């Protein structure tokens, strides 16, 4: 029965979602998916609607209104959330000090870790393939090696970070 209902409603949903999605600035597929989810929730809670076509049209319009409301209230970050302060001399000095501390910690890491993390931190934005070629290791081992190196770096930096926190 559910399969028959879905099969019967599919063309109508595609048409309704295509018509409404473009006007609301959303993707038709996203709208279709939201309505299908609504239908499944309804079938589970109340059973099939008495007038499926009417219910589907109302569900599409309701999802469009919800999407518009949500979009109206969403605001993109202009900057990183943690970077909301000004960029005065004090901020720049603290940022430079953090970068120096990070670079110093990276140099103290064991084995290939300093070279690997320097490549990852490079302003050249190297790809994994380029980094693997530069280090002479396989591209497949780069991810596990990076994870191991980041774990070492985390352990190395933890005492420094913990010592700076205010306590009391």
DSSP file (Angstrom, degrees, kcal/mol; ACC not computed):
  #  RESIDUE AA STRUCTURE BP1 BP2  ACC     N-H-->O    O-->H-N    N-H-->O    O-->H-N    TCO  KAPPA ALPHA  PHI   PSI    X-CA   Y-CA   Z-CA
    1    1 A X     >        0   0    0      0, 0.0     4,-2.2     0, 0.0     5,-0.2   0.000 360.0 360.0 360.0 -44.6    0.0    0.0    0.0
    2    2 A X  H  >  +     0   0    0      1,-0.2     4,-2.7     2,-0.2     5,-0.2   0.908 360.0  52.0 -62.6 -41.5    2.8    2.4    0.9
    3    3 A X  H  > S+     0   0    0      1,-0.2     4,-2.7     2,-0.2    -1,-0.2   0.913 109.4  49.1 -61.4 -42.9    4.6    1.6   -2.4
    4    4 A X  H  > S+     0   0    0      2,-0.2     4,-2.3     1,-0.2    -1,-0.2   0.900 111.7  49.4 -62.8 -41.0    1.4    2.3   -4.4
    5    5 A X  H  X S+     0   0    0     -4,-2.2     4,-2.2     2,-0.2    -2,-0.2   0.927 113.1  46.0 -64.4 -45.7    1.0    5.6   -2.6
    6    6 A X  H  X S+     0   0    0     -4,-2.7     4,-1.8     2,-0.2    -2,-0.2   0.922 113.2  49.9 -63.3 -44.8    4.6    6.7   -3.2
    7    7 A X  H  X S+     0   0    0     -4,-2.7     4,-0.6     1,-0.2    -1,-0.2   0.898 113.2  46.4 -61.6 -40.9    4.4    5.6   -6.8
    8    8 A X  H  < S+     0   0    0     -4,-2.3     4,-0.4    -5,-0.2    -1,-0.2   0.858 117.4  42.4 -70.6 -35.2    1.2    7.5   -7.4
    9    9 A X  H  X S+     0   0    0     -4,-2.2     4,-2.8    -5,-0.2     5,-0.2   0.677  92.0  85.6 -86.7 -17.7    2.4   10.7   -5.6
   10   10 A X  H  X S+     0   0    0     -4,-1.8     4,-2.5     1,-0.2     5,-0.2   0.908  90.3  45.0 -55.7 -51.8    5.9   10.8   -7.1
   11   11 A X  H  X S+     0   0    0     -4,-0.6     4,-2.2     1,-0.2    -1,-0.2   0.904 115.4  48.7 -61.6 -38.5    5.1   12.6  -10.4
   12   12 A X  H  > S+     0   0    0     -4,-0.4     4,-2.9     2,-0.2     5,-0.2   0.917 111.8  49.1 -65.1 -43.0    3.0   15.1   -8.6
   13   13 A X  H  X S+     0   0    0     -4,-2.8     4,-3.1     2,-0.2     5,-0.3   0.909 109.9  51.2 -63.9 -42.1    5.7   15.7   -6.0
   14   14 A X  H  X S+     0   0    0     -4,-2.5     4,-2.2    -5,-0.2    -1,-0.2   0.931 114.0  44.5 -60.2 -45.5    8.4   16.2   -8.6
   15   15 A X  H  X S+     0   0    0     -4,-2.2     4,-2.2    -5,-0.2    -2,-0.2   0.932 116.7  44.7 -65.4 -46.7    6.2   18.8  -10.4
   16   16 A X  H  X S+     0   0    0     -4,-2.9     4,-2.6     1,-0.2     5,-0.3   0.924 114.6  48.4 -64.7 -45.1    5.2   20.6   -7.2
   17   17 A X  H  X S+     0   0    0     -4,-3.1     4,-2.7    -5,-0.2     5,-0.3   0.898 111.7  49.8 -64.3 -40.2    8.7   20.6   -5.8
   18   18 A X  H  X S+     0   0    0     -4,-2.2     4,-1.1    -5,-0.3    -1,-0.2   0.911 113.7  45.9 -64.0 -41.9   10.2   21.9   -9.1
   19   19 A X  H  X S+     0   0    0     -4,-2.2     4,-0.6    -5,-0.2    -2,-0.2   0.907 121.7  35.5 -68.0 -42.3    7.6   24.7   -9.3
   20   20 A X  H  X S+     0   0    0     -4,-2.6     4,-1.5    -5,-0.2    -2,-0.2   0.824 108.5  63.5 -83.3 -32.7    8.0   25.8   -5.7
   21   21 A X  H  X>S+     0   0    0     -4,-2.7     5,-2.2    -5,-0.3     4,-1.1   0.919 101.6  48.4 -63.3 -46.3   11.7   25.2   -5.2
   22   22 A X  H  <5S+     0   0    0     -4,-1.1     3,-0.3    -5,-0.3    -1,-0.2   0.869 111.2  50.9 -65.3 -35.3   12.9   27.7   -7.7
   23   23 A X  H  <5S+     0   0    0     -4,-0.6    -1,-0.2     1,-0.2    -2,-0.2   0.801 114.9  43.5 -70.7 -28.0   10.6   30.5   -6.4
   24   24 A X  H  <5S-     0   0    0     -4,-1.5    -1,-0.2    -3,-0.3    -2,-0.2   0.520 112.4-116.0 -96.4  -5.5   11.8   29.8   -2.8
   25   25 A X  T  <5S+     0   0    0     -4,-1.1     2,-0.2     1,-0.3    -3,-0.2   0.752  75.2 117.0  80.0  23.8   15.5   29.6   -3.6
   26   26 A X  S   <S-     0   0    0     -5,-2.2     2,-0.3    -6,-0.2    -1,-0.3  -0.724  71.6 -94.5-117.0 170.6   15.9   26.0   -2.6
   27   27 A X     >  -     0   0    0     -2,-0.2     4,-1.9     1,-0.1     3,-0.2  -0.665  24.9-134.8 -83.8 137.9   16.8   22.8   -4.5
   28   28 A X  H  > S+     0   0    0     -2,-0.3     4,-2.8     1,-0.2     5,-0.2   0.890 106.2  54.8 -58.5 -39.4   13.9   20.7   -5.8
   29   29 A X  H  > S+     0   0    0      1,-0.2     4,-2.4     2,-0.2    -1,-0.2   0.882 106.8  50.2 -63.1 -38.0   15.6   17.5   -4.5
   30   30 A X  H  > S+     0   0    0      2,-0.2     4,-2.1    -3,-0.2    -1,-0.2   0.901 112.0  48.0 -65.3 -40.4   15.9   18.9   -1.0
   31   31 A X  H  X S+     0   0    0     -4,-1.9     4,-2.1     2,-0.2    -2,-0.2   0.919 111.4  49.8 -66.6 -43.9   12.2   19.9   -1.0
   32   32 A X  H  X S+     0   0    0     -4,-2.8     4,-2.8     1,-0.2     5,-0.2   0.935 110.3  50.8 -58.7 -46.4   11.2   16.5   -2.3
   33   33 A X  H  X S+     0   0    0     -4,-2.4     4,-2.3     1,-0.2    -1,-0.2   0.902 109.0  50.7 -61.0 -41.7   13.2   14.7    0.4
   34   34 A X  H  X S+     0   0    0     -4,-2.1     4,-2.1     1,-0.2    -1,-0.2   0.898 112.2  47.1 -63.4 -40.0   11.6   16.9    3.1
   35   35 A X  H  X S+     0   0    0     -4,-2.1     4,-2.6     2,-0.2    -2,-0.2   0.906 110.4  51.6 -70.1 -41.0    8.1   16.0    1.9
   36   36 A X  H  X S+     0   0    0     -4,-2.8     4,-2.6     1,-0.2    -2,-0.2   0.919 110.1  50.3 -59.9 -41.6    8.9   12.3    1.6
   37   37 A X  H  X S+     0   0    0     -4,-2.3     4,-2.5    -5,-0.2    -2,-0.2   0.923 109.7  50.5 -62.5 -43.4   10.2   12.4    5.2
   38   38 A X  H  X S+     0   0    0     -4,-2.1     4,-2.4     1,-0.2    -1,-0.2   0.908 110.1  50.3 -58.1 -43.0    7.0   14.1    6.3
   39   39 A X  H  X S+     0   0    0     -4,-2.6     4,-3.0     2,-0.2    -2,-0.2   0.923 110.2  49.2 -64.0 -44.1    4.9   11.5    4.5
   40   40 A X  H  X S+     0   0    0     -4,-2.6     4,-2.1     1,-0.2    -1,-0.2   0.905 111.4  49.5 -62.5 -40.6    6.8    8.7    6.2
   41   41 A X  H  X S+     0   0    0     -4,-2.5     4,-2.0     2,-0.2    -1,-0.2   0.905 112.8  47.8 -64.1 -39.9    6.4   10.3    9.6
   42   42 A X  H  X>S+     0   0    0     -4,-2.4     4,-3.6     2,-0.2     5,-1.7   0.923 109.9  51.6 -66.4 -44.1    2.6   10.7    8.9
   43   43 A X  H  <5S+     0   0    0     -4,-3.0    -1,-0.2     1,-0.2    -2,-0.2   0.890 112.4  47.5 -59.9 -38.3    2.2    7.1    7.7
   44   44 A X  H  <5S+     0   0    0     -4,-2.1    -1,-0.2    -5,-0.2    -2,-0.2   0.878 124.0  30.5 -69.8 -38.2    3.9    5.9   10.9
   45   45 A X  H  <5S+     0   0    0     -4,-2.0    -2,-0.2    -5,-0.2    -3,-0.2   0.896 140.0   5.5 -89.9 -44.4    1.9    8.1   13.2
   46   46 A X  T  <5S-     0   0    0     -4,-3.6    -3,-0.2     1,-0.3     2,-0.1   0.580  95.0-118.8-121.0 -14.7   -1.5    8.5   11.6
   47   47 A X      < -     0   0    0     -5,-1.7    -1,-0.3    -4,-0.1    -2,-0.1  -0.437  60.4 -23.6  94.8-178.2   -1.7    6.4    8.5
   48   48 A X  S    S-     0   0    0     -2,-0.1     2,-0.1    -5,-0.1   -46,-0.0  -0.322  73.9-103.6 -69.1 149.1   -2.2    7.5    4.9
   49   49 A X        -     0   0    0      1,-0.1     3,-0.5     3,-0.0    -1,-0.1  -0.371  21.2-127.6 -69.0 151.5   -3.9   10.8    4.3
   50   50 A X  S    S+     0   0    0      1,-0.3     2,-0.5     2,-0.1    -1,-0.1   0.859 107.5  29.5 -69.3 -34.4   -7.5   10.7    3.1
   51   51 A X  S  > S-     0   0    0      1,-0.1     4,-2.6     2,-0.0    -1,-0.3  -0.801  75.2-177.6-123.6  87.6   -6.8   13.0    0.1
   52   52 A X  H  > S+     0   0    0     -3,-0.5     4,-2.5    -2,-0.5     5,-0.2   0.847  79.3  51.3 -59.1 -39.3   -3.1   12.2   -0.7
   53   53 A X  H  > S+     0   0    0      2,-0.2     4,-2.2     1,-0.2    -1,-0.2   0.930 113.3  44.5 -65.9 -43.4   -2.8   14.8   -3.6
   54   54 A X  H  > S+     0   0    0      2,-0.2     4,-2.3     1,-0.2     5,-0.2   0.926 113.6  50.9 -64.6 -44.4   -4.2   17.6   -1.5
   55   55 A X  H  X S+     0   0    0     -4,-2.6     4,-2.6     1,-0.2    -2,-0.2   0.908 109.8  51.0 -59.1 -42.4   -2.0   16.6    1.5
   56   56 A X  H  X S+     0   0    0     -4,-2.5     4,-2.6     2,-0.2    -1,-0.2   0.918 109.2  49.1 -64.3 -44.6    1.1   16.6   -0.8
   57   57 A X  H  X S+     0   0    0     -4,-2.2     4,-2.2     1,-0.2    -1,-0.2   0.918 113.8  46.9 -60.6 -43.0    0.4   20.0   -2.2
   58   58 A X  H  X S+     0   0    0     -4,-2.3     4,-2.4     1,-0.2    -2,-0.2   0.892 111.3  51.6 -65.7 -39.2   -0.1   21.4    1.4
   59   59 A X  H  X S+     0   0    0     -4,-2.6     4,-2.4    -5,-0.2    -2,-0.2   0.905 109.1  50.3 -64.9 -41.4    3.1   19.6    2.6
   60   60 A X  H  X S+     0   0    0     -4,-2.6     4,-2.2     2,-0.2    -2,-0.2   0.952 113.3  45.1 -61.4 -49.2    5.1   21.1   -0.3
   61   61 A X  H  X S+     0   0    0     -4,-2.2     4,-2.3     1,-0.2    -2,-0.2   0.872 112.0  52.4 -64.3 -36.8    3.9   24.6    0.5
   62   62 A X  H  X S+     0   0    0     -4,-2.4     4,-2.4     2,-0.2    -1,-0.2   0.910 109.8  48.5 -65.0 -41.9    4.4   24.1    4.2
   63   63 A X  H  X S+     0   0    0     -4,-2.4     4,-2.5     2,-0.2    -2,-0.2   0.876 109.6  53.0 -65.5 -37.0    8.0   23.0    3.6
   64   64 A X  H  X S+     0   0    0     -4,-2.2     4,-2.5     2,-0.2    -2,-0.2   0.925 110.0  47.7 -63.7 -44.1    8.6   26.0    1.3
   65   65 A X  H  X S+     0   0    0     -4,-2.3     4,-2.5     2,-0.2    -2,-0.2   0.917 112.0  49.8 -62.7 -42.6    7.4   28.4    4.1
   66   66 A X  H  X S+     0   0    0     -4,-2.4     4,-2.5     1,-0.2    -2,-0.2   0.910 110.9  49.8 -61.8 -42.0    9.6   26.6    6.7
   67   67 A X  H  X S+     0   0    0     -4,-2.5     4,-2.7     2,-0.2    -2,-0.2   0.912 110.5  49.6 -63.9 -42.7   12.6   26.9    4.4
   68   68 A X  H  X S+     0   0    0     -4,-2.5     4,-2.3     2,-0.2    -2,-0.2   0.922 111.7  48.8 -62.1 -44.0   11.9   30.6    3.8
   69   69 A X  H  X S+     0   0    0     -4,-2.5     4,-1.5     2,-0.2    -2,-0.2   0.936 113.4  46.8 -60.7 -46.2   11.6   31.3    7.5
   70   70 A X  H  X S+     0   0    0     -4,-2.5     4,-1.4     1,-0.2     3,-0.3   0.918 112.4  49.5 -62.7 -44.3   14.8   29.4    8.2
   71   71 A X  H  < S+     0   0    0     -4,-2.7    -1,-0.2     1,-0.2    -2,-0.2   0.873 107.3  55.4 -63.7 -37.8   16.7   31.2    5.5
   72   72 A X  H  < S+     0   0    0     -4,-2.3    -1,-0.2     1,-0.2    -2,-0.2   0.847 112.1  42.9 -63.4 -34.0   15.5   34.5    6.7
   73   73 A X  H  < S+     0   0    0     -4,-1.5     2,-0.3    -3,-0.3    -1,-0.2   0.650  94.0  94.5 -89.9 -16.4   16.9   33.9   10.2
   74   74 A X     <  -     0   0    0     -4,-1.4     2,-0.4    -3,-0.2    -4,-0.0  -0.571  52.9-172.8 -78.4 138.5   20.2   32.3    9.1
   75   75 A X        -     0   0    0     -2,-0.3     2,-0.1     0, 0.0    -3,-0.0  -0.994  19.3-130.7-131.7 125.6   23.2   34.7    8.9
   76   76 A X        -     0   0    0     -2,-0.4     2,-0.3     1,-0.1     3,-0.1  -0.426  28.9-108.6 -72.1 150.0   26.6   33.7    7.4
   77   77 A X        -     0   0    0      1,-0.2    -1,-0.1    -2,-0.1     3,-0.1  -0.612  17.8-157.9 -74.6 134.4   29.7   34.4    9.5
   78   78 A X  S    S+     0   0    0     -2,-0.3     2,-0.2     2,-0.1    -1,-0.2   0.799  81.1   7.2 -78.3 -30.2   31.8   37.2    7.9
   79   79 A X  S    S-     0   0    0     -3,-0.1     2,-0.1     1,-0.0     5,-0.1  -0.767 106.5 -62.3-135.2-179.7   34.8   35.9    9.8
   80   80 A X    >   -     0   0    0     -2,-0.2     3,-1.8     3,-0.2    -2,-0.1  -0.472  50.5-122.0 -63.3 141.0   35.6   32.9   11.9
   81   81 A X  G >  S+     0   0    0      1,-0.3     3,-0.7     2,-0.1    -1,-0.1   0.861 113.8  48.9 -56.6 -36.6   33.4   32.9   15.1
   82   82 A X  G 3  S+     0   0    0      1,-0.2     3,-0.3     2,-0.1    -1,-0.3   0.555 103.7  64.2 -79.0  -6.0   36.4   33.0   17.4
   83   83 A X  G <   +     0   0    0     -3,-1.8    -1,-0.2     1,-0.2    -3,-0.2  -0.131  62.9 117.9-109.4  35.8   37.9   35.8   15.3
   84   84 A X    <   +     0   0    0     -3,-0.7    -1,-0.2    -5,-0.1    -2,-0.1   0.714  51.1  93.1 -79.4 -20.5   35.3   38.5   16.1
   85   85 A X  S    S-     0   0    0     -3,-0.3     2,-0.0     1,-0.1    -2,-0.0   0.035  87.0 -82.0 -66.2 178.2   37.6   40.9   17.9
   86   86 A X        -     0   0    0      1,-0.1    -1,-0.1     0, 0.0    -2,-0.0  -0.254  29.9-125.9 -76.1 170.5   39.4   43.8   16.2
   87   87 A X        +     0   0    0      4,-0.1    -1,-0.1     3,-0.0    -2,-0.0  -0.309  56.9 143.8-112.6  47.2   42.7   43.4   14.4
   88   88 A X  S  > S-     0   0    0      1,-0.1     4,-2.4     4,-0.0     5,-0.2  -0.075  70.0 -83.6 -75.3-177.7   44.6   45.9   16.3
   89   89 A X  H  > S+     0   0    0      1,-0.2     4,-2.6     2,-0.2     5,-0.2   0.861 128.0  53.6 -59.2 -38.9   48.3   45.6   17.2
   90   90 A X  H  > S+     0   0    0      2,-0.2     4,-2.5     1,-0.2    -1,-0.2   0.936 110.2  46.8 -63.5 -45.4   47.6   43.5   20.3
   91   91 A X  H  > S+     0   0    0      1,-0.2     4,-2.5     2,-0.2    -2,-0.2   0.923 113.3  48.8 -61.5 -45.1   45.6   41.0   18.4
   92   92 A X  H  X S+     0   0    0     -4,-2.4     4,-2.4     1,-0.2    -1,-0.2   0.889 111.3  50.1 -63.5 -39.4   48.2   40.8   15.6
   93   93 A X  H  X S+     0   0    0     -4,-2.6     4,-2.2    -5,-0.2    -2,-0.2   0.912 111.9  47.5 -65.8 -42.0   51.0   40.3   18.2
   94   94 A X  H  X S+     0   0    0     -4,-2.5     4,-2.4     2,-0.2    -2,-0.2   0.904 112.0  50.0 -66.1 -40.6   49.1   37.6   20.0
   95   95 A X  H  X S+     0   0    0     -4,-2.5     4,-2.3     2,-0.2    -2,-0.2   0.925 111.2  48.9 -62.6 -44.6   48.4   35.8   16.7
   96   96 A X  H  X S+     0   0    0     -4,-2.4     4,-2.5     1,-0.2    -2,-0.2   0.895 110.6  51.3 -62.3 -40.1   52.0   36.0   15.7
   97   97 A X  H  X S+     0   0    0     -4,-2.2     4,-2.5     2,-0.2    -1,-0.2   0.903 109.5  49.8 -64.7 -40.6   53.0   34.6   19.1
   98   98 A X  H  X S+     0   0    0     -4,-2.4     4,-2.3     2,-0.2    -2,-0.2   0.914 111.3  49.1 -63.6 -41.8   50.6   31.7   18.6
   99   99 A X  H  X S+     0   0    0     -4,-2.3     4,-2.6     2,-0.2    -2,-0.2   0.907 111.3  49.2 -64.4 -41.3   52.0   31.0   15.2
  100  100 A X  H  X S+     0   0    0     -4,-2.5     4,-2.7     2,-0.2    -2,-0.2   0.925 111.0  49.9 -62.7 -43.7   55.6   31.1   16.5
  101  101 A X  H  X S+     0   0    0     -4,-2.5     4,-2.3     2,-0.2    -2,-0.2   0.897 111.7  48.9 -62.1 -40.1   54.7   28.7   19.4
  102  102 A X  H  X S+     0   0    0     -4,-2.3     4,-2.5     2,-0.2    -2,-0.2   0.940 112.3  47.2 -64.5 -47.0   53.0   26.3   16.9
  103  103 A X  H  X S+     0   0    0     -4,-2.6     4,-2.0     2,-0.2    -2,-0.2   0.891 112.2  50.6 -62.7 -39.5   56.0   26.4   14.6
  104  104 A X  H  X S+     0   0    0     -4,-2.7     4,-1.1     2,-0.2    -1,-0.2   0.922 111.3  48.0 -63.5 -43.1   58.4   25.8   17.5
  105  105 A X  H  < S+     0   0    0     -4,-2.3     3,-0.5     1,-0.2     4,-0.4   0.899 109.1  53.7 -64.2 -40.2   56.4   22.9   18.7
  106  106 A X  H >< S+     0   0    0     -4,-2.5     3,-1.4     1,-0.2    -1,-0.2   0.903 105.6  53.6 -61.0 -41.2   56.3   21.4   15.2
  107  107 A X  H 3< S+     0   0    0     -4,-2.0    -1,-0.2     1,-0.3    -2,-0.2   0.776 104.5  56.2 -65.5 -25.1   60.1   21.6   15.0
  108  108 A X  T 3< S+     0   0    0     -4,-1.1    -1,-0.3    -3,-0.5    -2,-0.2   0.500  84.2 110.8 -84.6  -3.3   60.4   19.6   18.3
  109  109 A X  S <  S-     0   0    0     -3,-1.4     5,-0.3    -4,-0.4     2,-0.1  -0.305  71.3-108.3 -71.0 155.9   58.3   16.7   16.9
  110  110 A X    >   -     0   0    0      3,-0.1     3,-1.5    39,-0.1     4,-0.2  -0.401  68.6 -16.1 -82.6 160.8   60.0   13.3   16.3
  111  111 A X  T 3  S-     0   0    0      1,-0.2     3,-0.5     2,-0.1     4,-0.3  -0.129 124.8 -14.5  59.4-135.6   60.8   11.7   12.9
  112  112 A X  T 3> S+     0   0    0      1,-0.2     4,-2.5     2,-0.1    -1,-0.2   0.494 108.6  99.0 -81.4  -4.1   59.1   12.9    9.7
  113  113 A X  H <> S+     0   0    0     -3,-1.5     4,-2.9     1,-0.2     5,-0.3   0.879  77.1  52.7 -56.7 -44.4   56.5   14.9   11.6
  114  114 A X  H  > S+     0   0    0     -3,-0.5     4,-2.3    -5,-0.3    -1,-0.2   0.942 113.7  43.2 -59.0 -44.9   58.2   18.3   11.4
  115  115 A X  H  > S+     0   0    0     -4,-0.3     4,-2.0     2,-0.2    -1,-0.2   0.911 115.6  49.5 -65.8 -41.0   58.5   18.0    7.6
  116  116 A X  H  X S+     0   0    0     -4,-2.5     4,-2.1     2,-0.2    -2,-0.2   0.945 114.5  42.7 -63.5 -49.0   55.0   16.6    7.2
  117  117 A X  H  X S+     0   0    0     -4,-2.9     4,-2.4     1,-0.2    -1,-0.2   0.855 111.4  55.0 -70.5 -33.3   53.3   19.3    9.3
  118  118 A X  H  X S+     0   0    0     -4,-2.3     4,-0.6    -5,-0.3    -1,-0.2   0.910 109.5  48.6 -61.8 -40.3   55.4   22.1    7.7
  119  119 A X  H >< S+     0   0    0     -4,-2.0     3,-0.6     1,-0.2     7,-0.5   0.899 112.2  48.0 -65.7 -39.5   54.1   20.9    4.4
  120  120 A X  H 3< S+     0   0    0     -4,-2.1    -2,-0.2     1,-0.2    -1,-0.2   0.850 114.7  45.9 -68.4 -33.8   50.5   20.9    5.7
  121  121 A X  H 3< S+     0   0    0     -4,-2.4    -1,-0.2    -5,-0.1    -2,-0.2   0.482  86.6 125.8 -85.7  -3.1   50.9   24.4    7.1
  122  122 A X    X<  -     0   0    0     -4,-0.6     3,-1.5    -3,-0.6     4,-0.2  -0.254  64.6-136.1 -60.1 138.0   52.6   25.7    4.0
  123  123 A X  T 3  S+     0   0    0      1,-0.3    -1,-0.2     2,-0.1    -4,-0.1   0.626  99.7  76.7 -68.9 -10.7   51.0   28.7    2.4
  124  124 A X  T 3  S-     0   0    0     -5,-0.1    -1,-0.3     1,-0.0    -2,-0.1   0.583  97.9-135.7 -74.9  -9.1   51.4   27.0   -1.0
  125  125 A X    <   -     0   0    0     -3,-1.5    -2,-0.1     1,-0.1    -5,-0.1   0.959  28.2-158.0  53.0  59.8   48.4   24.8   -0.1
  126  126 A X        -     0   0    0     -7,-0.5    -1,-0.1    -4,-0.2     2,-0.1  -0.331   9.5-122.5 -69.6 148.3   50.0   21.6   -1.3
  127  127 A X     >  -     0   0    0      1,-0.1     4,-2.5    -2,-0.0     5,-0.2  -0.420  27.7-106.7 -81.6 165.3   47.9   18.6   -2.2
  128  128 A X  H  > S+     0   0    0      1,-0.2     4,-2.9     2,-0.2     5,-0.2   0.891 122.5  54.7 -59.3 -38.8   48.3   15.2   -0.5
  129  129 A X  H  > S+     0   0    0      1,-0.2     4,-2.2     2,-0.2    -1,-0.2   0.923 109.7  45.9 -61.4 -44.3   50.0   13.9   -3.7
  130  130 A X  H  > S+     0   0    0      2,-0.2     4,-2.3     1,-0.2    -2,-0.2   0.897 114.0  48.4 -66.3 -40.8   52.5   16.8   -3.7
  131  131 A X  H  X S+     0   0    0     -4,-2.5     4,-2.4     2,-0.2     5,-0.2   0.930 111.2  49.9 -65.1 -45.1   53.2   16.3    0.1
  132  132 A X  H  X>S+     0   0    0     -4,-2.9     5,-2.0     1,-0.2     4,-1.4   0.906 112.3  48.0 -61.0 -41.6   53.7   12.6   -0.4
  133  133 A X  H  <5S+     0   0    0     -4,-2.2    -1,-0.2    -5,-0.2    -2,-0.2   0.897 111.6  50.1 -64.7 -40.2   56.1   13.2   -3.3
  134  134 A X  H  <5S+     0   0    0     -4,-2.3    -2,-0.2     1,-0.2    -1,-0.2   0.868 117.5  39.6 -65.8 -37.2   58.0   15.8   -1.3
  135  135 A X  H  <5S-     0   0    0     -4,-2.4    -1,-0.2    -5,-0.1    -2,-0.2   0.608 107.2-124.4 -88.7 -12.6   58.4   13.4    1.7
  136  136 A X  T  <5 +     0   0    0     -4,-1.4     2,-0.3     1,-0.3    -3,-0.2   0.842  69.8 118.7  72.2  34.0   59.0   10.3   -0.3
  137  137 A X  S   <S-     0   0    0     -5,-2.0    -1,-0.3    -6,-0.2    -2,-0.1  -0.848  71.3 -89.2-125.0 165.0   56.1    8.3    1.2
  138  138 A X    >>  -     0   0    0     -2,-0.3     3,-0.6     1,-0.1     4,-0.5  -0.414  29.8-125.7 -73.2 150.4   53.0    6.8   -0.3
  139  139 A X  H >> S+     0   0    0      1,-0.2     3,-0.7     2,-0.2     4,-0.6   0.831 109.3  59.5 -63.6 -32.9   49.9    9.0   -0.5
  140  140 A X  H 3> S+     0   0    0      1,-0.2     4,-0.5     2,-0.2     3,-0.3   0.793 104.4  48.7 -68.0 -28.4   47.9    6.3    1.3
  141  141 A X  H <> S+     0   0    0     -3,-0.6     4,-2.0     1,-0.2    -1,-0.2   0.535  91.4  82.7 -88.2  -5.3   50.2    6.4    4.4
  142  142 A X  H <X S+     0   0    0     -3,-0.7     4,-2.8    -4,-0.5     5,-0.2   0.907  87.8  51.6 -66.0 -42.7   50.0   10.2    4.5
  143  143 A X  H  X S+     0   0    0     -4,-0.6     4,-2.4    -3,-0.3    -1,-0.2   0.953 113.1  42.5 -61.2 -52.6   46.7   10.3    6.4
  144  144 A X  H  X S+     0   0    0     -4,-0.5     4,-2.3     1,-0.2    -1,-0.2   0.891 115.6  50.7 -61.9 -37.6   47.7    7.9    9.2
  145  145 A X  H  X S+     0   0    0     -4,-2.0     4,-2.6     2,-0.2    -1,-0.2   0.921 110.1  50.0 -64.1 -43.3   51.1    9.6    9.5
  146  146 A X  H  X S+     0   0    0     -4,-2.8     4,-2.7     2,-0.2    -2,-0.2   0.912 110.2  50.4 -60.7 -43.4   49.4   13.0    9.7
  147  147 A X  H  X S+     0   0    0     -4,-2.4     4,-2.0     2,-0.2    -1,-0.2   0.912 111.3  48.1 -62.0 -42.6   47.1   11.6   12.5
  148  148 A X  H  X S+     0   0    0     -4,-2.3     4,-2.1     2,-0.2    -2,-0.2   0.922 113.4  47.8 -63.4 -44.2   50.0   10.3   14.4
  149  149 A X  H  X S+     0   0    0     -4,-2.6     4,-2.6     1,-0.2    -2,-0.2   0.894 110.6  50.5 -65.9 -40.6   51.9   13.6   14.1
  150  150 A X  H  X S+     0   0    0     -4,-2.7     4,-2.6     2,-0.2    -1,-0.2   0.868 108.7  53.1 -65.8 -35.2   48.9   15.7   15.1
  151  151 A X  H  X S+     0   0    0     -4,-2.0     4,-2.3     2,-0.2    -2,-0.2   0.916 110.2  47.6 -63.3 -42.7   48.5   13.4   18.2
  152  152 A X  H  X S+     0   0    0     -4,-2.1     4,-2.2     2,-0.2    -2,-0.2   0.920 112.5  49.1 -62.4 -44.2   52.1   14.0   19.1
  153  153 A X  H  X S+     0   0    0     -4,-2.6     4,-2.4     2,-0.2    -2,-0.2   0.900 109.6  52.1 -63.2 -41.1   51.7   17.8   18.5
  154  154 A X  H  X S+     0   0    0     -4,-2.6     4,-1.8     1,-0.2    -1,-0.2   0.924 111.2  46.7 -61.3 -45.0   48.6   17.8   20.7
  155  155 A X  H  X S+     0   0    0     -4,-2.3     4,-0.7     1,-0.2    -1,-0.2   0.866 112.9  50.3 -65.8 -34.9   50.4   16.0   23.5
  156  156 A X  H  < S+     0   0    0     -4,-2.2     4,-0.5     1,-0.2    -2,-0.2   0.876 115.8  41.1 -69.7 -37.9   53.3   18.4   23.2
  157  157 A X  H  X S+     0   0    0     -4,-2.4     4,-2.6     1,-0.2     5,-0.3   0.706  94.6  81.9 -84.5 -20.9   51.1   21.5   23.3
  158  158 A X  H  X S+     0   0    0     -4,-1.8     4,-2.8     1,-0.2     5,-0.2   0.905  92.0  47.3 -56.2 -47.6   48.7   20.4   26.0
  159  159 A X  H  X S+     0   0    0     -4,-0.7     4,-1.9     1,-0.2    -1,-0.2   0.891 113.8  49.2 -62.5 -35.9   51.0   21.3   28.9
  160  160 A X  H  > S+     0   0    0     -4,-0.5     4,-0.9     2,-0.2    -2,-0.2   0.912 114.5  43.9 -67.9 -41.6   51.7   24.8   27.4
  161  161 A X  H >X S+     0   0    0     -4,-2.6     4,-0.8     1,-0.2     3,-0.5   0.909 114.3  50.0 -68.7 -42.4   48.0   25.4   26.8
  162  162 A X  H >< S+     0   0    0     -4,-2.8     3,-0.6    -5,-0.3    -1,-0.2   0.853 106.3  56.3 -66.3 -34.2   47.0   24.2   30.3
  163  163 A X  H 3< S+     0   0    0     -4,-1.9    -1,-0.2    -5,-0.2    -2,-0.2   0.780 105.1  52.7 -68.9 -25.7   49.7   26.3   32.0
  164  164 A X  H << S+     0   0    0     -4,-0.9    -1,-0.2    -3,-0.5    -2,-0.2   0.656  85.5 103.6 -85.7 -16.1   48.2   29.5   30.4
  165  165 A X  S << S-     0   0    0     -4,-0.8     2,-0.3    -3,-0.6    -3,-0.0  -0.381  77.4-114.8 -69.6 144.0   44.6   29.0   31.6
  166  166 A X        -     0   0    0     -2,-0.1     2,-0.3     2,-0.0    -1,-0.1  -0.595  37.5-168.0 -74.6 135.7   43.4   31.0   34.5
  167  167 A X              0   0    0     -2,-0.3    -1,-0.0     1,-0.1     0, 0.0  -0.878 360.0 360.0-123.3 156.9   42.6   28.9   37.5
  168  168 A X              0   0    0     -2,-0.3    -1,-0.1     0, 0.0    -2,-0.0   0.457 360.0 360.0 135.2 360.0   40.8   29.5   40.7
